[in-house]
Amino acid sequence: MRIVLGITGSSGAIYAREFVKLCDGDKYLIVSRWGKVLLNDELGIGVKDLLPFVKNEFSDEDLTAPVASGSNRFDAFVILPCSTSTLGKIASGIGDTLITRTAQVALKERFKLVICVRETPLSTITLEQCARLSRDGAIIMPISPPLYFVPKSVDEYVHAFVDKVLGVIGVRESKGWRSEEL
């Protein structure tokens, strides 16, 4: 599978790091300017620390990157975490960065687009933008880890949400509530 990961400046860098480590397949990374600040502020790491886990990294300013064209198929574009500013641009059809342009490509080509919003509370404007993108085929996944398996650490909370995202994009089956009873 070809998975593109976009990291924006909304809090939640730990989820992005866990995703890039756990996701199988060819991964391509795009980190916004504020995403780079986020990685440093929250985890004390830089983009270079994620490079061993990805096939290639593209600059968010490079609108000529291969993922900016629908002629280059990918299986999923996951934005984790996704700021409400980035979400608003995508919902408004603004493709001024590689992250927002790749989201436009995913929507127009009907590639899987998963937007992991990390913000609370959500304004009515943001909720309307989420609804618009959901109607257009995007999967909106607010970062909200499942608690039904009673996690005992922060790492288990993070892993549980990332596992859910991996299930949504079809990389692997995620553990469900009482799934052992099926």
C-alpha positions as CSV (number, residue, x, y, z in Angstrom):
1,M,0.0,0.0,0.0
2,R,1.0,3.6,-0.6
3,I,0.1,5.8,2.4
4,V,0.7,9.6,2.5
5,L,1.0,11.1,5.9
6,G,0.5,14.8,6.5
7,I,1.5,16.4,9.8
8,T,0.1,19.8,10.6
9,G,0.6,22.1,13.6
10,S,-2.3,21.0,15.7
11,S,-1.3,19.3,19.0
12,G,-0.9,15.5,18.8
13,A,2.6,14.8,17.4
14,I,2.8,11.6,19.4
15,Y,0.0,10.2,17.3
16,A,1.8,11.0,14.0
17,R,5.0,9.4,15.3
18,E,3.2,6.2,16.4
19,F,1.4,6.0,13.1
20,V,4.5,6.3,11.0
21,K,6.1,3.5,13.1
22,L,3.2,1.1,13.0
23,C,1.9,1.6,9.5
24,D,3.0,-1.0,7.0
25,G,3.6,-0.3,3.4
26,D,5.3,2.5,1.5
27,K,4.8,5.7,3.5
28,Y,5.3,9.2,2.1
29,L,5.7,12.2,4.5
30,I,4.6,15.8,4.3
31,V,5.2,18.0,7.3
32,S,3.9,21.6,7.4
33,R,6.0,24.4,8.8
34,W,4.0,24.4,12.0
35,G,4.1,20.6,12.0
36,K,7.8,20.8,12.3
37,V,7.5,23.2,15.3
38,L,5.0,20.7,16.8
39,L,7.3,17.7,16.5
40,N,10.0,19.7,18.2
41,D,7.8,21.3,20.9
42,E,5.9,18.1,21.9
43,L,8.5,15.3,21.3
44,G,11.8,17.0,20.9
45,I,12.3,15.5,17.5
46,G,12.6,16.7,13.9
47,V,11.5,15.4,10.6
48,K,14.8,13.6,10.3
49,D,13.8,11.3,13.2
50,L,10.8,10.1,11.1
51,L,12.7,9.5,7.9
52,P,13.8,5.9,8.8
53,F,10.2,4.9,8.7
54,V,9.2,6.5,5.4
55,K,10.1,5.8,1.7
56,N,10.2,9.5,0.9
57,E,9.5,13.0,2.3
58,F,8.2,15.9,0.3
59,S,8.3,19.6,1.3
60,D,4.9,21.1,2.0
61,E,5.9,24.0,-0.3
62,D,6.6,21.7,-3.2
63,L,3.4,21.7,-5.3
64,T,5.3,19.7,-8.0
65,A,5.7,16.6,-5.8
66,P,4.3,13.4,-7.3
67,V,1.4,13.3,-4.7
68,A,0.1,16.6,-6.1
69,S,-1.1,14.8,-9.2
70,G,-4.0,12.4,-9.5
71,S,-2.0,10.4,-12.0
72,N,0.1,9.0,-9.2
73,R,-2.2,6.7,-7.2
74,F,-2.0,6.3,-3.5
75,D,-4.2,4.2,-1.2
76,A,-4.8,6.7,1.5
77,F,-3.9,10.2,2.7
78,V,-3.9,10.6,6.4
79,I,-3.6,14.0,8.0
80,L,-2.6,13.3,11.6
81,P,-2.9,15.6,13.4
82,C,-5.0,18.0,11.3
83,S,-5.4,21.6,12.4
84,T,-8.7,23.3,12.0
85,S,-7.0,25.8,9.7
86,T,-5.9,23.0,7.4
87,L,-9.3,21.4,7.5
88,G,-10.9,24.8,6.6
89,K,-8.6,25.2,3.6
90,I,-9.4,21.7,2.4
91,A,-13.2,22.2,2.8
92,S,-12.9,25.5,0.9
93,G,-11.0,24.0,-2.0
94,I,-7.7,25.8,-1.2
95,G,-4.7,23.9,-2.3
96,D,-1.9,26.3,-1.5
97,T,0.4,23.8,0.2
98,L,1.3,20.2,-0.7
99,I,-0.9,18.9,2.2
100,T,-4.0,20.8,1.0
101,R,-3.3,20.0,-2.6
102,T,-2.9,16.3,-1.8
103,A,-6.2,16.4,0.0
104,Q,-7.8,17.9,-3.1
105,V,-6.3,15.1,-5.2
106,A,-7.6,12.5,-2.8
107,L,-11.1,14.0,-3.0
108,K,-11.2,14.4,-6.7
109,E,-9.8,10.9,-7.4
110,R,-11.8,9.3,-4.7
111,F,-8.7,8.1,-2.9
112,K,-9.2,7.5,0.8
113,L,-8.7,10.7,2.8
114,V,-8.6,10.5,6.6
115,I,-8.6,13.7,8.6
116,C,-7.7,13.4,12.2
117,V,-8.8,16.6,13.8
118,R,-7.2,17.5,17.1
119,E,-9.2,20.4,18.6
120,T,-11.8,20.9,21.2
121,P,-14.3,22.3,21.4
122,L,-15.2,22.6,17.8
123,S,-16.8,25.7,16.4
124,T,-19.9,25.5,14.3
125,I,-17.9,26.6,11.3
126,T,-15.5,23.7,11.8
127,L,-18.3,21.2,12.3
128,E,-19.9,22.4,9.1
129,Q,-16.6,22.0,7.3
130,C,-16.3,18.5,8.7
131,A,-19.8,17.7,7.5
132,R,-19.0,19.1,4.0
133,L,-15.8,17.0,3.7
134,S,-17.6,13.9,5.0
135,R,-20.3,14.3,2.4
136,D,-17.5,14.6,-0.2
137,G,-16.0,11.3,0.9
138,A,-13.4,12.2,3.5
139,I,-13.4,10.2,6.8
140,I,-13.3,12.6,9.8
141,M,-11.6,11.0,12.8
142,P,-11.4,13.4,15.8
143,I,-8.5,12.2,17.9
144,S,-10.4,10.3,20.5
145,P,-8.8,7.1,21.7
146,P,-11.2,4.2,22.4
147,L,-11.4,3.4,26.1
148,Y,-13.4,0.2,26.1
149,F,-10.3,-1.9,26.6
150,V,-9.2,0.1,29.7
151,P,-5.8,1.5,28.7
152,K,-3.3,1.6,31.5
153,S,-0.8,4.1,30.0
154,V,-0.7,7.1,27.7
155,D,1.1,4.9,25.2
156,E,-1.8,2.5,25.2
157,Y,-4.2,5.4,24.5
158,V,-2.1,6.6,21.6
159,H,-1.6,3.1,20.2
160,A,-5.4,2.4,20.4
161,F,-6.3,5.5,18.3
162,V,-3.5,4.8,15.7
163,D,-4.7,1.2,15.5
164,K,-8.2,2.5,14.7
165,V,-6.8,4.7,11.9
166,L,-4.8,1.7,10.5
167,G,-8.0,-0.3,10.5
168,V,-9.9,2.5,8.7
169,I,-7.3,2.7,5.9
170,G,-7.2,-1.1,5.6
171,V,-3.6,-1.7,6.7
172,R,-4.8,-4.1,9.3
173,E,-7.8,-5.1,11.3
174,S,-8.1,-3.1,14.5
175,K,-9.1,-4.6,17.8
176,G,-12.8,-4.0,18.4
177,W,-15.0,-3.8,21.5
178,R,-15.5,-7.4,22.7
179,S,-14.1,-8.6,19.4
180,E,-12.9,-11.9,21.0
181,E,-16.6,-12.9,21.3
182,L,-17.1,-12.8,17.5
